[in-house]
Amino acid sequence: MSTVERSWRTRRLDPDHSLGLRLTVAAIAAFLVLVPFALLALLVLGAWPPLFRLDASVTDALHGYALAHPAWVRVMSVWTDVFAPGPLRAATAVVVAWLLFRRARRLALWAVTTMVVGGLLGALLKLLVGRHRPDLLEPVARAAGFSFPSGHALNATLAAGVLLLVLLPFTHDRRPLRWALWSAAIVLAVVTGVSRIALGVHWTSDVLGGWLLGVAVVAATSAAFRTWRTRTGRRPARTAREGVEPELAGPDPDPARRDHA
């Protein structure tokens, strides 16, 4: 192994280097999330029998429950409408406007980029895969377009990730509030996805694909944002606790962390 190769590896794994350990781990995390999505997409394209049977069995079970419980259908219908891609994009736009008001332009750009890139990827993949939605004899809901990945699950994951990582800086030393934010983000993504299966307009693998793609996009854009932070001399953010821009909530109260770059 050459000196150049050893030097490159040392820099990549050095926590104090601007392109060090945190960025490497973030990039690997994004890649590892994207791999299961790619595998799932291949299985869907190949109409893998075990996956088809799993999708069909879950859809049949939930559709039978929906036919027997109209109140359940109403709850799921309201949820899927309130947290549809349109309203979630509007909510994100409000947050972006607030960020611009606070002069957090790069953070606003990150939020817009995450939502736009994720949405475009989802739309493109729908066309490329061309999977049809479940065809039920007594549908309780209807939806147009192709099925994989679920746009509702994808956009709910994107919006939940963006809102979570923007608001986490305001939970400094407030663990209950941080857990509440994480819980709200998870519930938003999970229940929105489940609502699409419960209403019989998506297969289970469609929703799983939407979740995986959403997480991969958020992880990738967050890693890119951290790259910018370290290149401008800012300390690496502990994303799961502080979001992508800890300074949004004000100066870091810990001088040791504030001065670390």
One Martini backbone bead per residue (centre of mass of N, CA, C, O) as a GRO file, in nm:
protein
  261
    1MET     BB    1   0.095   0.036   0.023
    2SER     BB    2   0.076   0.355  -0.019
    3THR     BB    3   0.117   0.667   0.109
    4VAL     BB    4  -0.134   0.789  -0.026
    5GLU     BB    5  -0.339   0.578   0.073
    6ARG     BB    6  -0.287   0.614   0.375
    7SER     BB    7  -0.354   0.915   0.384
    8TRP     BB    8  -0.645   0.899   0.287
    9ARG     BB    9  -0.752   0.708   0.506
   10THR     BB   10  -0.674   0.882   0.748
   11ARG     BB   11  -0.849   1.125   0.675
   12ARG     BB   12  -1.130   0.975   0.661
   13LEU     BB   13  -1.080   0.865   0.983
   14ASP     BB   14  -1.062   1.160   1.086
   15PRO     BB   15  -1.246   1.346   1.308
   16ASP     BB   16  -1.076   1.632   1.245
   17HIS     BB   17  -1.145   1.615   0.959
   18SER     BB   18  -1.337   1.759   0.712
   19LEU     BB   19  -1.331   1.444   0.572
   20GLY     BB   20  -1.405   1.241   0.786
   21LEU     BB   21  -1.572   1.020   0.974
   22ARG     BB   22  -1.860   1.143   0.959
   23LEU     BB   23  -1.881   1.149   0.648
   24THR     BB   24  -1.828   0.855   0.595
   25VAL     BB   25  -2.063   0.742   0.761
   26ALA     BB   26  -2.287   0.894   0.610
   27ALA     BB   27  -2.233   0.774   0.330
   28ILE     BB   28  -2.269   0.479   0.413
   29ALA     BB   29  -2.558   0.504   0.516
   30ALA     BB   30  -2.686   0.589   0.249
   31PHE     BB   31  -2.596   0.338   0.091
   32LEU     BB   32  -2.730   0.117   0.279
   33VAL     BB   33  -3.020   0.221   0.216
   34LEU     BB   34  -3.013   0.197  -0.101
   35VAL     BB   35  -2.973  -0.106  -0.138
   36PRO     BB   36  -3.253  -0.215  -0.043
   37PHE     BB   37  -3.409  -0.056  -0.253
   38ALA     BB   38  -3.282  -0.182  -0.506
   39LEU     BB   39  -3.364  -0.470  -0.438
   40LEU     BB   40  -3.668  -0.422  -0.424
   41ALA     BB   41  -3.700  -0.319  -0.714
   42LEU     BB   42  -3.604  -0.583  -0.848
   43LEU     BB   43  -3.828  -0.763  -0.728
   44VAL     BB   44  -4.060  -0.609  -0.857
   45LEU     BB   45  -3.971  -0.632  -1.153
   46GLY     BB   46  -3.952  -0.964  -1.122
   47ALA     BB   47  -4.191  -1.082  -0.968
   48TRP     BB   48  -4.147  -1.207  -0.691
   49PRO     BB   49  -4.334  -1.441  -0.546
   50PRO     BB   50  -4.299  -1.392  -0.236
   51LEU     BB   51  -4.370  -1.089  -0.255
   52PHE     BB   52  -4.648  -1.118  -0.380
   53ARG     BB   53  -4.771  -1.287  -0.150
   54LEU     BB   54  -4.729  -1.082   0.073
   55ASP     BB   55  -4.887  -0.849  -0.048
   56ALA     BB   56  -5.157  -1.002  -0.084
   57SER     BB   57  -5.206  -1.085   0.212
   58VAL     BB   58  -5.212  -0.803   0.336
   59THR     BB   59  -5.430  -0.680   0.158
   60ASP     BB   60  -5.657  -0.881   0.223
   61ALA     BB   61  -5.665  -0.837   0.529
   62LEU     BB   62  -5.712  -0.522   0.529
   63HIS     BB   63  -5.963  -0.525   0.346
   64GLY     BB   64  -6.143  -0.691   0.529
   65TYR     BB   65  -6.131  -0.491   0.765
   66ALA     BB   66  -6.242  -0.243   0.614
   67LEU     BB   67  -6.524  -0.362   0.540
   68ALA     BB   68  -6.591  -0.406   0.863
   69HIS     BB   69  -6.459  -0.092   0.916
   70PRO     BB   70  -6.554   0.222   0.847
   71ALA     BB   71  -6.402   0.392   1.061
   72TRP     BB   72  -6.119   0.314   0.969
   73VAL     BB   73  -6.144   0.438   0.688
   74ARG     BB   74  -6.189   0.729   0.779
   75VAL     BB   75  -5.925   0.768   0.930
   76MET     BB   76  -5.734   0.697   0.693
   77SER     BB   77  -5.843   0.912   0.497
   78VAL     BB   78  -5.775   1.161   0.662
   79TRP     BB   79  -5.476   1.110   0.695
   80THR     BB   80  -5.399   1.085   0.386
   81ASP     BB   81  -5.492   1.382   0.330
   82VAL     BB   82  -5.334   1.554   0.537
   83PHE     BB   83  -5.053   1.368   0.455
   84ALA     BB   84  -5.002   1.459   0.187
   85PRO     BB   85  -4.783   1.588  -0.029
   86GLY     BB   86  -4.901   1.873  -0.048
   87PRO     BB   87  -4.917   1.956   0.258
   88LEU     BB   88  -4.618   1.889   0.318
   89ARG     BB   89  -4.498   2.096   0.123
   90ALA     BB   90  -4.632   2.340   0.254
   91ALA     BB   91  -4.499   2.308   0.531
   92THR     BB   92  -4.210   2.329   0.424
   93ALA     BB   93  -4.241   2.613   0.302
   94VAL     BB   94  -4.282   2.753   0.572
   95VAL     BB   95  -4.007   2.676   0.687
   96VAL     BB   96  -3.840   2.809   0.467
   97ALA     BB   97  -3.941   3.097   0.520
   98TRP     BB   98  -3.835   3.105   0.811
   99LEU     BB   99  -3.536   3.061   0.739
  100LEU     BB  100  -3.509   3.314   0.565
  101PHE     BB  101  -3.582   3.511   0.793
  102ARG     BB  102  -3.318   3.391   0.958
  103ARG     BB  103  -3.084   3.353   0.739
  104ALA     BB  104  -3.100   3.027   0.652
  105ARG     BB  105  -3.023   2.957   0.344
  106ARG     BB  106  -2.882   2.677   0.337
  107LEU     BB  107  -3.105   2.528   0.491
  108ALA     BB  108  -3.330   2.592   0.292
  109LEU     BB  109  -3.193   2.454   0.051
  110TRP     BB  110  -3.186   2.175   0.175
  111ALA     BB  111  -3.491   2.135   0.205
  112VAL     BB  112  -3.564   2.171  -0.092
  113THR     BB  113  -3.377   1.955  -0.210
  114THR     BB  114  -3.493   1.712  -0.063
  115MET     BB  115  -3.783   1.731  -0.174
  116VAL     BB  116  -3.723   1.744  -0.480
  117VAL     BB  117  -3.543   1.498  -0.522
  118GLY     BB  118  -3.737   1.291  -0.398
  119GLY     BB  119  -3.983   1.351  -0.582
  120LEU     BB  120  -3.844   1.295  -0.857
  121LEU     BB  121  -3.754   1.006  -0.801
  122GLY     BB  122  -4.033   0.890  -0.752
  123ALA     BB  123  -4.159   0.961  -1.028
  124LEU     BB  124  -3.950   0.812  -1.203
  125LEU     BB  125  -3.984   0.527  -1.077
  126LYS     BB  126  -4.275   0.485  -1.150
  127LEU     BB  127  -4.222   0.481  -1.457
  128LEU     BB  128  -4.004   0.256  -1.468
  129VAL     BB  129  -4.169   0.030  -1.323
  130GLY     BB  130  -4.492   0.017  -1.367
  131ARG     BB  131  -4.680  -0.040  -1.128
  132HIS     BB  132  -4.966  -0.174  -1.017
  133ARG     BB  133  -5.233  -0.158  -0.843
  134PRO     BB  134  -5.461  -0.274  -0.661
  135ASP     BB  135  -5.732  -0.508  -0.753
  136LEU     BB  136  -6.048  -0.455  -0.624
  137LEU     BB  137  -6.379  -0.534  -0.590
  138GLU     BB  138  -6.411  -0.347  -0.302
  139PRO     BB  139  -6.328  -0.048  -0.287
  140VAL     BB  140  -6.242   0.222  -0.045
  141ALA     BB  141  -6.032   0.334  -0.260
  142ARG     BB  142  -5.860   0.574  -0.478
  143ALA     BB  143  -5.588   0.572  -0.730
  144ALA     BB  144  -5.352   0.713  -0.931
  145GLY     BB  145  -5.125   0.550  -1.098
  146PHE     BB  146  -4.852   0.432  -0.994
  147SER     BB  147  -4.696   0.242  -0.716
  148PHE     BB  148  -4.371   0.246  -0.745
  149PRO     BB  149  -4.337   0.426  -0.507
  150SER     BB  150  -4.474   0.567  -0.245
  151GLY     BB  151  -4.556   0.897  -0.221
  152HIS     BB  152  -4.653   0.921   0.067
  153ALA     BB  153  -4.416   0.779   0.210
  154LEU     BB  154  -4.192   0.952   0.094
  155ASN     BB  155  -4.293   1.244   0.177
  156ALA     BB  156  -4.318   1.184   0.478
  157THR     BB  157  -4.018   1.122   0.520
  158LEU     BB  158  -3.902   1.385   0.418
  159ALA     BB  159  -4.058   1.580   0.603
  160ALA     BB  160  -3.979   1.452   0.871
  161GLY     BB  161  -3.673   1.491   0.834
  162VAL     BB  162  -3.664   1.796   0.795
  163LEU     BB  163  -3.815   1.888   1.051
  164LEU     BB  164  -3.636   1.744   1.253
  165LEU     BB  165  -3.349   1.872   1.168
  166VAL     BB  166  -3.445   2.167   1.218
  167LEU     BB  167  -3.563   2.136   1.533
  168LEU     BB  168  -3.343   2.001   1.719
  169PRO     BB  169  -3.182   2.257   1.827
  170PHE     BB  170  -3.438   2.322   2.036
  171THR     BB  171  -3.349   2.051   2.232
  172HIS     BB  172  -3.145   2.144   2.423
  173ASP     BB  173  -3.149   1.971   2.713
  174ARG     BB  174  -3.437   1.821   2.595
  175ARG     BB  175  -3.519   1.513   2.587
  176PRO     BB  176  -3.831   1.493   2.570
  177LEU     BB  177  -3.850   1.671   2.314
  178ARG     BB  178  -3.675   1.496   2.134
  179TRP     BB  179  -3.851   1.241   2.153
  180ALA     BB  180  -4.106   1.375   2.042
  181LEU     BB  181  -3.994   1.441   1.762
  182TRP     BB  182  -3.917   1.156   1.679
  183SER     BB  183  -4.199   1.033   1.718
  184ALA     BB  184  -4.350   1.214   1.516
  185ALA     BB  185  -4.185   1.136   1.265
  186ILE     BB  186  -4.246   0.833   1.271
  187VAL     BB  187  -4.554   0.845   1.272
  188LEU     BB  188  -4.591   0.997   1.010
  189ALA     BB  189  -4.457   0.786   0.823
  190VAL     BB  190  -4.598   0.521   0.911
  191VAL     BB  191  -4.905   0.593   0.897
  192THR     BB  192  -4.908   0.688   0.607
  193GLY     BB  193  -4.825   0.419   0.486
  194VAL     BB  194  -5.046   0.239   0.614
  195SER     BB  195  -5.291   0.387   0.488
  196ARG     BB  196  -5.238   0.278   0.195
  197ILE     BB  197  -5.284  -0.019   0.263
  198ALA     BB  198  -5.561  -0.001   0.411
  199LEU     BB  199  -5.697   0.126   0.133
  200GLY     BB  200  -5.578  -0.039  -0.125
  201VAL     BB  201  -5.343   0.153  -0.302
  202HIS     BB  202  -5.109  -0.034  -0.180
  203TRP     BB  203  -4.837  -0.201  -0.141
  204THR     BB  204  -4.611  -0.286   0.088
  205SER     BB  205  -4.355  -0.244  -0.097
  206ASP     BB  206  -4.419   0.049  -0.168
  207VAL     BB  207  -4.386   0.165   0.116
  208LEU     BB  208  -4.105   0.062   0.175
  209GLY     BB  209  -3.977   0.213  -0.062
  210GLY     BB  210  -4.048   0.499   0.036
  211TRP     BB  211  -3.892   0.489   0.299
  212LEU     BB  212  -3.608   0.420   0.191
  213LEU     BB  213  -3.578   0.659  -0.004
  214GLY     BB  214  -3.618   0.884   0.202
  215VAL     BB  215  -3.378   0.814   0.387
  216ALA     BB  216  -3.159   0.831   0.169
  217VAL     BB  217  -3.198   1.129   0.094
  218VAL     BB  218  -3.155   1.254   0.373
  219ALA     BB  219  -2.873   1.134   0.419
  220ALA     BB  220  -2.736   1.260   0.169
  221THR     BB  221  -2.800   1.566   0.218
  222SER     BB  222  -2.676   1.575   0.501
  223ALA     BB  223  -2.389   1.503   0.415
  224ALA     BB  224  -2.354   1.749   0.232
  225PHE     BB  225  -2.397   1.961   0.455
  226ARG     BB  226  -2.157   1.869   0.632
  227THR     BB  227  -1.944   1.936   0.426
  228TRP     BB  228  -1.987   2.239   0.432
  229ARG     BB  229  -1.935   2.286   0.731
  230THR     BB  230  -1.637   2.182   0.741
  231ARG     BB  231  -1.530   2.375   0.508
  232THR     BB  232  -1.618   2.637   0.705
  233GLY     BB  233  -1.525   2.549   1.016
  234ARG     BB  234  -1.733   2.374   1.135
  235ARG     BB  235  -1.864   2.171   1.342
  236PRO     BB  236  -1.967   1.869   1.390
  237ALA     BB  237  -2.274   1.734   1.383
  238ARG     BB  238  -2.519   1.580   1.591
  239THR     BB  239  -2.781   1.492   1.427
  240ALA     BB  240  -2.970   1.324   1.629
  241ARG     BB  241  -2.956   1.588   1.838
  242GLU     BB  242  -2.895   1.874   1.643
  243GLY     BB  243  -2.895   1.836   1.361
  244VAL     BB  244  -2.763   2.028   1.083
  245GLU     BB  245  -2.806   2.322   1.258
  246PRO     BB  246  -2.731   2.419   1.568
  247GLU     BB  247  -2.721   2.747   1.535
  248LEU     BB  248  -3.027   2.813   1.502
  249ALA     BB  249  -3.072   2.843   1.832
  250GLY     BB  250  -2.781   2.943   1.870
  251PRO     BB  251  -2.531   2.952   2.058
  252ASP     BB  252  -2.311   2.746   2.187
  253PRO     BB  253  -2.288   2.672   2.532
  254ASP     BB  254  -2.031   2.497   2.449
  255PRO     BB  255  -1.710   2.580   2.401
  256ALA     BB  256  -1.581   2.310   2.317
  257ARG     BB  257  -1.783   2.270   2.076
  258ARG     BB  258  -1.774   2.552   1.936
  259ASP     BB  259  -1.445   2.535   1.878
  260HIS     BB  260  -1.491   2.285   1.712
  261ALA     BB  261  -1.363   2.165   1.373
   0.00000   0.00000   0.00000
